[in-house]
Amino acid sequence: MSTPLSKPQIITHIQKSLNYTVFDSKWIPCSARFVCLGNFARGTGVMQIFEVQRGEVQLIKEVEKPKPLKCGTFGATSLQQRHIATGDFDGNLSLWNLERPETPVYTVKAHKEIVNCIDGVGGLGVGEGAPEIVTGSRDGTVKVWDPRQKDTPVVNMEPVEGETKRDCWTVAFGHAFNDQDRCVCAGYDNGDIKLFDLRNMRLRWETNIKNGVCCVEFDRKNINMNKLVATSLEGKFHVFDLRTQHATKGFASVSEKAHKSTIWQVRHLPQNRDIFVTSGGAGNLHLWKYEYPAERSKKDSDGADVGVAGSVNLLQNVTLSTQPLTSLDWSPDKQGLCVCSGFDQCVRVLIVTKLNQV
């Protein structure tokens, strides 16, 4: 019999108030430190580095930037360098050495408008192939960058002339299981989800979930595409099974109405790809586990393979704030350790227990 204490618990280990609006927080790999990105009330950007010490967080470094910083990723850096890539309100993509964050290692005017979202692959030993960064912007474009190649993107995915430009809210890398294959998934404000195949330079699949797509994430970047979770404005999320693509029906999916408000983020546990957490606009976190069906595909009436979706089980939920929790990042090194931040100008270090028992 399952008792309340046998389930995973979400515990606030440390809570720290900040004097600015924080948009993103990221663990620094192989360390007890994390980075917070945001903007001061005076309209400038800020990057702060904190270290967890004896149950408290100590501010190690703070740097002010001309423009507010919206998003960041360590996905395209090596474990030796641990450079963070950031996107700002002015459309700039920059790479920073956190030992000397005063001036960027690399910077490029990536977009005409704000960089809403960023992701990286090929670094940290995750994903085969070259280190690459993908950015999505309000200008409607999704661009892939190689930090070794200055000024011009490797790939530029934009609407054809005459098409309306939709605000791109989220991007994610996946399918990087060898040095040739790689996919980018992008979510837009009108509910569009587009899956771009970077090997064949084509749109592999697209769908619409009827609501603005706040976050997309593959369960793993460095495996043959397995699952994709997409969250939306009205408190609903969708899990797509990416192993079987049908010519007309696309991918099988299951959806869950979880939160009463926007689901800002989804983050899969690095140590178990079937466990993920969603963060909501009412200050709550939900911890989920995906259960696979007995058979992941079946034959349709024409004899073609069609996917079969599984189900999602709620493991735990907790309310941490009255404001939206807009960012969450699992520690890649310690299972169950994560950092999250929200519009209440707080950053929290959380511990999720019993994750190896579910």
Disulfide bonds with the S-S distance in Angstrom:
none
